[in-house]
Amino acid sequence: MLKDFSSYTISAMKIFHCDHCGHLLFFENTECVSCGRRVAYLPDLRLAGSLDPIGTDTWRSPLAGAAEGGYRLCQNYKIEAVCNWAVPAADDNPLCVSCRTTRVIPNLADPAHRAVWYRLEVAKRRLLFTLIELGLPMPNRIDDPERGLTFDFLADADPGGPPVLTGHAGGVITVNIAEADDVGRERRRTAMREPYRTLLGHMRHESGHYYWDIVIGGTAELDGFRSLFGDERADYAASLSAYYENGAPADWQEHFVSGYATSHPWEDWAETWAQYLHMVDTLETAAACGLSLKPRRRDEPAAPTMPEPVSAHPAAFQDLIDSWFPLTYVLNNLNRGLGHADAYPFVLSPAAVAKLRFVDEVVGRAKVGGAGRPAPEKVDA
């Protein structure tokens, strides 16, 4: 029997409230648990809110700036129960901006795959939320068949055959649906001696490869990239083969965010990009929750205020880093108090921080419509 996914919640980067009763809403809510009203995320407003019916399949939001003609629920919300986003009624596409980026879904002939699909879409929506909040260009395959972003959620064809590899190629992010199985994913994490492996982590990492093509490859950003990450023209297949055969260098923590980042400059960028998204997401959540760290001792990590990475006036990168270290210190201690592994099992060296700073600068220059932050010009590689 399939579980009812409508009550599942995960904490979001912003804090949302029901527009009718004021009760707390989470990013994945489909109804307010207090007053029972329908809830949806409205991508045009970048807010989750409650809805009132105004006709057949049409809903109205009381939020300021809401679409005058109302909204429809995404087809995958209304019919499939794997989404909670809405579509402006004037938009004739039955799918929301998130579901439009999924090209291949798991085979629903297997009843267990519906739960798998839901978990995959949850992770993908969180990724897209952050990309939208950062103002990054995010064309889908429908609007831009050549450079649009799309996702294929695939299963291994045969138990003894070649596995589906999670990865990115030409704007297509492929995720093996086995990664949605917590037990199997933890087994692979342990076997590969990885400190961290999650669905969201996969999504963020692979999106890094996509954005390398969009904001680095063939642009004036290449020189800065190569000075920090190395020359991406090094043979990719040979570099990965060498990494899997020999592992990371003994001193990798002095220069990289992870051992895998040592395998090739492209992987170094993708790992650093994922770390940047981890940082932005977590700091925004902490700021939205009003969190501050004021320890009793002056020599302990402190953060009197949390910076807002994606506000109208985003915090300077140094402010992000200055708050990130104390926040992860507390997160890891809280996790250990609950008997869990560290929430953030990474150590950021000065070299890794310099790479994160470069990512932050590139994101700033790539913002859609960012005043005074022109997109890089094309150059010869």
C-alpha positions as CSV (number, residue, x, y, z in Angstrom):
1,M,0.0,0.0,0.0
2,L,1.3,3.4,-0.9
3,K,1.8,6.0,1.8
4,D,0.0,9.3,1.8
5,F,2.8,11.7,0.9
6,S,0.7,14.9,1.6
7,S,1.7,15.0,5.2
8,Y,5.5,14.7,4.6
9,T,7.4,17.9,5.4
10,I,11.0,19.0,5.3
11,S,12.3,22.3,6.6
12,A,12.8,24.9,3.9
13,M,15.2,27.8,3.3
14,K,12.5,30.4,4.1
15,I,9.8,30.4,6.8
16,F,6.2,30.2,5.4
17,H,2.9,30.8,7.1
18,C,-0.7,30.1,6.2
19,D,-2.3,33.3,4.9
20,H,-5.5,32.5,6.7
21,C,-4.6,31.2,10.2
22,G,-0.9,32.1,10.4
23,H,0.2,28.6,11.2
24,L,3.7,27.5,10.2
25,L,4.0,25.9,6.7
26,F,6.8,23.8,5.5
27,F,8.2,23.8,1.9
28,E,6.5,20.4,1.1
29,N,3.1,21.1,2.7
30,T,0.0,20.4,0.6
31,E,-2.4,21.6,3.3
32,C,-2.4,23.6,6.4
33,V,-2.4,21.2,9.4
34,S,-4.2,23.9,11.4
35,C,-7.1,25.2,9.2
36,G,-7.1,22.5,6.5
37,R,-6.8,24.9,3.6
38,R,-5.0,23.8,0.4
39,V,-1.4,24.9,0.3
40,A,1.0,25.2,-2.7
41,Y,4.3,26.7,-3.5
42,L,3.9,29.6,-6.0
43,P,7.1,29.9,-8.1
44,D,6.2,33.3,-9.5
45,L,6.1,34.7,-5.9
46,R,8.8,32.4,-4.5
47,L,6.5,31.7,-1.6
48,A,4.4,28.9,-0.2
49,G,0.9,29.9,0.7
50,S,-2.7,28.8,1.2
51,L,-5.3,28.8,-1.6
52,D,-9.0,29.3,-1.9
53,P,-11.0,27.7,-4.7
54,I,-12.5,30.2,-7.3
55,G,-13.8,27.7,-9.8
56,T,-13.2,24.3,-11.4
57,D,-9.5,23.5,-10.9
58,T,-8.7,27.2,-10.2
59,W,-7.4,28.7,-7.0
60,R,-6.8,32.2,-5.6
61,S,-3.9,33.3,-3.4
62,P,-4.4,36.2,-1.0
63,L,-0.6,37.0,-1.2
64,A,0.4,40.4,-2.6
65,G,1.4,40.2,-6.2
66,A,-0.4,36.9,-6.8
67,A,-1.5,36.1,-10.3
68,E,-4.8,38.0,-11.0
69,G,-6.3,35.0,-12.9
70,G,-5.5,32.6,-10.1
71,Y,-3.6,29.3,-10.2
72,R,-3.9,25.7,-11.2
73,L,-2.3,22.9,-9.3
74,C,0.5,21.2,-11.2
75,Q,-0.7,18.0,-12.9
76,N,1.8,16.0,-10.8
77,Y,0.2,17.6,-7.7
78,K,-3.4,17.1,-8.6
79,I,-3.1,13.7,-10.2
80,E,0.1,12.1,-9.1
81,A,0.6,13.5,-5.6
82,V,4.3,13.9,-6.1
83,C,4.4,17.7,-6.3
84,N,3.1,20.7,-4.4
85,W,3.7,23.6,-6.8
86,A,1.2,25.6,-8.6
87,V,0.9,27.1,-12.1
88,P,-0.5,30.5,-13.0
89,A,-3.9,29.9,-14.6
90,A,-2.7,32.0,-17.7
91,D,0.0,29.4,-18.3
92,D,-1.3,26.7,-20.5
93,N,1.4,24.1,-19.5
94,P,-0.2,21.6,-17.1
95,L,3.1,21.1,-15.3
96,C,4.9,23.5,-12.9
97,V,8.3,25.0,-13.7
98,S,9.9,22.2,-11.6
99,C,8.1,19.2,-13.1
100,R,8.8,20.6,-16.6
101,T,12.5,19.8,-16.0
102,T,11.8,16.1,-15.5
103,R,12.1,14.3,-18.8
104,V,12.0,10.6,-17.6
105,I,10.2,9.4,-14.5
106,P,10.5,5.9,-12.9
107,N,8.4,3.2,-14.3
108,L,5.2,3.4,-12.3
109,A,4.2,-0.2,-13.2
110,D,6.3,-1.0,-10.1
111,P,4.2,0.3,-7.2
112,A,7.3,1.1,-5.2
113,H,8.5,3.6,-7.8
114,R,5.9,6.2,-6.9
115,A,7.5,6.7,-3.5
116,V,10.9,6.8,-5.3
117,W,9.7,9.4,-7.7
118,Y,8.3,11.5,-4.9
119,R,11.7,11.5,-3.1
120,L,13.5,12.4,-6.3
121,E,11.2,15.3,-7.0
122,V,11.5,16.6,-3.4
123,A,15.3,16.8,-3.7
124,K,15.0,18.4,-7.2
125,R,12.5,21.0,-6.1
126,R,14.8,22.0,-3.2
127,L,17.7,22.4,-5.7
128,L,15.6,24.4,-8.1
129,F,14.3,26.6,-5.3
130,T,17.9,27.6,-4.4
131,L,18.8,28.2,-8.1
132,I,15.8,30.4,-8.5
133,E,16.5,32.3,-5.3
134,L,20.1,32.9,-6.5
135,G,18.8,34.4,-9.7
136,L,20.6,31.9,-11.9
137,P,19.5,31.3,-15.5
138,M,17.5,28.1,-15.5
139,P,16.0,27.3,-18.9
140,N,14.2,24.0,-19.3
141,R,14.4,21.7,-22.3
142,I,11.1,22.8,-23.6
143,D,12.1,26.5,-23.9
144,D,15.7,25.8,-24.8
145,P,16.2,22.4,-26.5
146,E,19.9,22.8,-26.7
147,R,21.0,24.3,-23.4
148,G,18.0,23.7,-21.2
149,L,18.2,21.7,-17.9
150,T,16.4,18.4,-17.7
151,F,16.4,15.3,-15.4
152,D,16.2,11.6,-16.2
153,F,15.3,9.3,-13.3
154,L,16.3,5.9,-14.5
155,A,16.6,2.3,-13.0
156,D,19.1,-0.3,-13.8
157,A,17.8,-2.4,-16.7
158,D,19.0,-5.8,-15.6
159,P,20.3,-7.1,-12.2
160,G,23.5,-8.3,-13.9
161,G,23.8,-5.6,-16.5
162,P,25.6,-2.3,-16.5
163,P,24.2,0.1,-13.9
164,V,22.7,3.5,-14.7
165,L,25.4,6.0,-13.8
166,T,24.3,9.2,-12.0
167,G,25.9,12.1,-13.9
168,H,25.5,15.0,-16.3
169,A,25.9,15.3,-20.0
170,G,24.8,18.2,-22.2
171,G,22.2,19.6,-19.8
172,V,20.8,16.2,-18.9
173,I,21.2,15.2,-15.3
174,T,20.7,11.5,-14.9
175,V,20.0,10.0,-11.4
176,N,19.9,6.3,-10.7
177,I,16.6,5.8,-8.8
178,A,18.5,3.4,-6.5
179,E,19.9,6.5,-4.8
180,A,16.4,7.1,-3.4
181,D,16.7,4.0,-1.3
182,D,18.3,5.1,2.0
183,V,19.7,1.7,2.9
184,G,21.3,1.1,-0.5
185,R,22.7,4.6,-0.7
186,E,24.3,4.3,2.8
187,R,25.8,1.0,1.7
188,R,27.4,2.7,-1.3
189,R,28.5,5.7,0.7
190,T,30.3,3.3,3.1
191,A,31.8,1.2,0.3
192,M,33.2,4.3,-1.4
193,R,34.4,5.8,1.9
194,E,32.3,9.0,1.4
195,P,31.5,11.2,4.3
196,Y,28.3,12.4,2.8
197,R,25.9,11.0,0.2
198,T,22.3,12.2,-0.2
199,L,19.8,12.7,-3.1
200,L,20.0,16.4,-2.6
201,G,23.8,16.2,-2.7
202,H,23.7,14.4,-6.0
203,M,21.4,17.0,-7.4
204,R,23.6,19.8,-6.3
205,H,26.8,18.2,-7.5
206,E,25.4,17.4,-11.0
207,S,23.9,20.9,-11.3
208,G,27.5,22.1,-10.9
209,H,28.5,20.4,-14.1
210,Y,25.5,21.9,-15.8
211,Y,26.4,25.4,-14.7
212,W,30.0,25.0,-15.6
213,D,28.9,24.7,-19.2
214,I,26.6,27.8,-18.7
215,V,28.7,30.2,-16.7
216,I,32.3,29.0,-17.1
217,G,33.0,27.1,-20.3
218,G,33.8,29.3,-23.2
219,T,33.6,32.5,-21.2
220,A,35.9,35.0,-19.7
221,E,35.6,33.1,-16.4
222,L,37.9,30.4,-17.7
223,D,41.2,32.0,-16.6
224,G,40.0,32.5,-13.1
225,F,38.7,28.9,-13.0
226,R,41.9,27.4,-14.3
227,S,44.0,29.4,-11.8
228,L,42.1,27.8,-8.9
229,F,40.8,24.5,-10.1
230,G,43.3,23.5,-12.8
231,D,43.0,22.9,-16.6
232,E,39.8,21.1,-17.5
233,R,41.3,20.0,-20.8
234,A,43.1,17.2,-18.9
235,D,41.8,13.8,-20.1
236,Y,38.6,13.3,-18.1
237,A,38.3,9.5,-18.4
238,A,42.0,8.9,-17.6
239,S,41.8,11.2,-14.6
240,L,38.8,9.4,-13.2
241,S,40.5,6.0,-13.8
242,A,43.6,7.2,-12.0
243,Y,41.5,8.4,-9.1
244,Y,39.6,5.2,-8.7
245,E,42.8,3.2,-8.9
246,N,45.0,5.3,-6.6
247,G,42.6,7.3,-4.5
248,A,43.1,11.0,-3.5
249,P,46.6,12.3,-2.6
250,A,47.5,12.2,1.1
251,D,47.3,16.0,1.4
252,W,44.0,16.5,-0.4
253,Q,42.4,18.3,2.5
254,E,44.8,21.1,2.2
255,H,43.5,22.0,-1.3
256,F,40.1,20.4,-1.9
257,V,36.6,20.1,-0.4
258,S,36.6,16.3,-0.8
259,G,38.7,13.5,-2.0
260,Y,36.6,13.1,-5.1
261,A,37.3,16.7,-6.0
262,T,40.9,15.7,-6.7
263,S,40.0,13.5,-9.6
264,H,39.6,16.3,-12.3
265,P,39.0,20.1,-12.3
266,W,35.4,19.5,-13.5
267,E,34.8,17.4,-10.4
268,D,36.6,19.9,-8.2
269,W,34.2,22.6,-9.5
270,A,31.1,20.4,-9.1
271,E,32.0,19.4,-5.5
272,T,32.8,23.0,-4.6
273,W,29.5,24.2,-6.2
274,A,27.6,21.7,-4.2
275,Q,29.3,22.9,-1.0
276,Y,28.3,26.4,-1.9
277,L,24.7,25.4,-2.3
278,H,24.8,23.5,1.0
279,M,26.1,26.7,2.7
280,V,23.6,29.1,1.1
281,D,20.6,26.8,1.9
282,T,21.6,26.2,5.5
283,L,22.5,29.8,6.3
284,E,19.3,31.1,4.8
285,T,17.3,28.6,6.9
286,A,19.2,29.7,10.0
287,A,18.6,33.3,9.3
288,A,14.9,32.8,8.6
289,C,14.5,30.9,11.9
290,G,16.1,33.8,13.7
291,L,19.0,31.7,14.9
292,S,22.0,33.3,16.6
293,L,25.0,31.7,18.4
294,K,26.1,33.5,21.6
295,P,28.2,31.1,23.6
296,R,29.0,31.6,27.3
297,R,32.7,31.6,26.6
298,R,34.3,34.2,24.4
299,D,36.7,31.7,22.9
300,E,33.9,29.5,21.4
301,P,32.5,29.9,17.9
302,A,29.9,32.6,17.8
303,A,27.5,34.2,15.3
304,P,25.4,37.0,16.8
305,T,23.5,37.3,13.6
306,M,23.1,35.0,10.6
307,P,23.7,36.5,7.1
308,E,21.0,36.2,4.4
309,P,22.7,34.8,1.3
310,V,19.9,35.4,-1.1
311,S,18.1,38.5,0.2
312,A,17.6,41.7,-1.8
313,H,21.0,42.7,-0.5
314,P,22.9,39.4,-0.1
315,A,25.6,39.2,2.5
316,A,29.2,39.5,1.5
317,F,31.0,36.2,1.1
318,Q,33.2,36.7,4.1
319,D,30.1,37.1,6.3
320,L,28.9,33.8,5.0
321,I,32.1,32.0,5.9
322,D,32.4,33.8,9.2
323,S,29.0,32.4,10.2
324,W,29.3,29.0,8.4
325,F,32.1,27.7,10.7
326,P,30.2,28.4,13.9
327,L,26.9,27.1,12.5
328,T,28.4,23.8,11.4
329,Y,30.2,23.4,14.7
330,V,26.8,23.6,16.4
331,L,25.1,21.4,13.9
332,N,27.6,18.7,14.3
333,N,27.4,18.8,18.1
334,L,23.6,18.6,18.0
335,N,23.8,15.6,15.7
336,R,26.3,13.9,17.9
337,G,24.0,14.5,20.9
338,L,21.3,12.6,19.0
339,G,23.6,9.7,18.2
340,H,24.0,10.7,14.5
341,A,27.1,11.3,12.4
342,D,28.1,14.9,11.7
343,A,25.6,16.9,9.7
344,Y,28.5,18.6,7.9
345,P,31.5,16.2,7.8
346,F,33.8,18.5,5.9
347,V,36.8,20.6,6.7
348,L,37.3,23.7,4.6
349,S,40.9,24.7,4.1
350,P,41.9,28.2,3.0
351,A,42.4,26.9,-0.6
352,A,38.9,25.4,-0.5
353,V,37.4,28.7,0.8
354,A,39.1,30.5,-2.1
355,K,37.3,28.2,-4.5
356,L,34.0,28.8,-2.7
357,R,34.6,32.5,-3.0
358,F,35.1,32.2,-6.7
359,V,31.8,30.3,-7.0
360,D,30.1,33.1,-5.1
361,E,31.6,35.7,-7.4
362,V,30.6,33.7,-10.6
363,V,27.0,33.3,-9.2
364,G,26.9,37.1,-8.7
365,R,28.0,37.8,-12.2
366,A,25.6,35.2,-13.7
367,K,22.4,36.5,-12.0
368,V,19.6,37.1,-14.4
369,G,19.1,40.8,-14.7
370,G,21.7,41.6,-12.1
371,A,22.5,45.3,-12.2
372,G,26.1,46.0,-12.7
373,R,27.0,42.4,-13.0
374,P,27.4,41.7,-16.7
375,A,27.5,38.1,-18.1
376,P,31.0,37.1,-19.1
377,E,31.9,37.4,-22.8
378,K,32.8,34.4,-24.9
379,V,36.5,33.6,-25.4
380,D,38.5,31.0,-27.1
381,A,39.3,28.0,-24.9
